[in-house]
Structure formats: C-alpha cells, structure tokens
Amino acid sequence: MDISIIVPVVERYDDLNKLYSEFSSAFDKLGKSYEFIFVIDGEFNDAYHVLQNLKVENPSIKIIKLSRNHGESVALSIGLEIARGEYLFTLASYFQVEPETVSAVWEGLNEGCDLVLTRRCPRIDSRMNRLQSFIFHWLIQKMTATHFHDISCGLRGMKRKVFEEINLYGDLHRFIPILADKYGFRIKEIKAKQRKEDIALRLVRLGSYPRRLLDILTVFFITKFTMKPLRFFGLIGMTLFGVGGVISVYLSLYKILGMGGIADRPLLLIGVLLMVLGIQTLSIGLIGEIIIFTHAKSVKEYNIDEFLTRDDQRDTLLKRENNIDAILRGDHRMGSRI
C-alpha cells in the first residue's frame, strides 16, 4: 500500500459520500494504491451508517467505530496505527480545501519533505474565523519560534517515520507540525484554495479558549523544556524567591534601623509567601530533572536523518533506523540495508 488516508469523524462532518468521491478521484490521479480509513467517535451513528453503505460499493474502505467520544488525537492515533501505507495523509471529515491540493502535497513529499501542510489561502470565511485563527497562530509562532499559518487545516501528508516519532494525546493533534519540527523533520506549508463550504461562522464555547491556551502552553513546554525542566521551573522559582527575598531584606533593614514595626504589615506575609513559593517551584524543577536523569536512556528527543559508518572496508550509508541504539553499540548487521 502506497498511501493511507485517515479521516477522523469527531466534531462535525459534511456529505461523506461526496467527500470520498471527490478526494478518491484526486488520489486516483496519483497512480498509487491507497486506502481510506474512517475513525468515528461514538456519538456519530448517522455517519457510521452512511459509511457502511459506502463501504458496500468500495470494499477497500476501513471503518472504525469508537464506543464513545475520544477526540481527534485518539482517532488519528488509531487510524495511523492500523494504516498500511508508506505515506500517511490526514483529511478532515468536512470540506476545507479543494481536492486538487492532494497532488501538490504529494509533490512536496516526493521533493524530500517529511511533512507537507496545507494552508487555506486566501481565506474567504468570516472575519471572526480569521481573527480567531490569527490570534491562535500568532501565539504559537511567538511561543514556539515556528512559522506555520494554518495548522488547523486537516489535509496533511507525511512519511510514516514522522508518526512513528511523535506522540499524540489530548488535543495535540492540532500541533503535529510543531511536534515534527521539534525532531528536525523537513516541513513544507503550501497554499490551498479554501472551499465555499468552509466559510460559515464558527463560534467556539467560551470554555474552549482557556483550554486552547493551556494546549499552547503545553506545546511550549514540551518543545522547549522536556529535557531540561529545571530551566523552566528554576527561572520562575528564582524570580519568586528573589522578589520575596528583596521584600524580606527591606523589611529587616526597616526593623533594624528602628524605622517602625513590621509584625502587622501585609508586605511581610507577601515576602515570606513568595520565598516559599519560589522554593517549591524550584523543587518541582529539581524533581523533574531527577526523573529525566533516571529515564534519559529511554527518552529520545532527536531524529537521525543519515548515519555514515565503515563496514568491512566499505563506506555504508545507513538511513533512519528505529533501533538506533543498535547502531551506536556497533551492531553493523543493520548496515546491510543501504
């Protein structure tokens, strides 16, 4: 199987028959073998019945019905796990971009990119949608030092090795490009014409905004401080302790110099509280460092693209291997695959 297309049906969906018809025609033009994998959350029984009828005419379609709602990250993970394709595509269950974009994504993968994203450009949907998207991506760009403009667009293409390296959980499906960038994969973002079906105003619940902000903070932490938590918590702890220390020194001098009493001053409690919070925050960082140290051999935060070694007086080029530890130990039997 050359290509596996995973379609999570988790939030909303359009005419799935039309969606499959248009995008399967686009994949037909690539001249490659492919499979569609639909992963459906528990509440979408109507979509399940539609796909059952669709499968009668297209036996190659795979359908996975979850017992309850698990979200897009779980749906994508399940679909990607059972996918047989060398190349993996993700596709939204509703119309976002024109199907012709598939060929541009495929071309980007053939040019050597590990992950190709699509960017809806120009945006023709409502100003409110564009404003929300701008703020969301501006925060991501500032906090992760990336340059992506539309990571929420569902159409993506990637090589299998990308999925094998990144871990999806919670709502991190939106941040696949950020996680891939962390490992040094070659990523390309291409423009795609937005569909008219995607122009409707989308108002998210007020509770979604704090969750999105927490997701951004999560990605910021795991991309910057996964292997060095003390730098994150230590900086915060030292700042709190320093401010509290300055307050305490000031009050101590105030008392020593006989300028007045400090027992009934709220500033004393604030200074002591900041110092205690600083020590506790610093301790969290130290505990994190201990955990990282004890699991350092099993934690992999890098991606090896090529490995040059010498095997029986012959130069051998080793492409990416999952078990890179075997290479580093000197197990040159892996060098037989060039």
Secondary structure, 3 states (H helix, E strand, C coil): CCEEEEEEECCCCCCHHHHHHHHHHHHHCCCCCEEEEEEECCCCHHHHHHHHHHHHHCCCCEEEECCCCCCHHHHHHHHHHHCCCCEEEECCCCCCECCCHHHHHHHHHHCCCCEEEEEECCCCCCHHHHHHHHHHHHHHHHHHCCCCCCCCCCCEEEEHHHHHHCCCCCCHHHHHHHHHHHCCCCEEEEEECECHHHCCCCCCCCCHHHHHHHHHHHHHHHHHCCCCHHHHHHHHHHHHHHHHHHHHHHHHHHHHCCCCCCCCCHHHHHHHHHHHHHHHHHHHHHHHHHHHHHCHHHCCCCCCCEEEEEECCEEEEEECCCCHHHHHCCCHHHHHCC
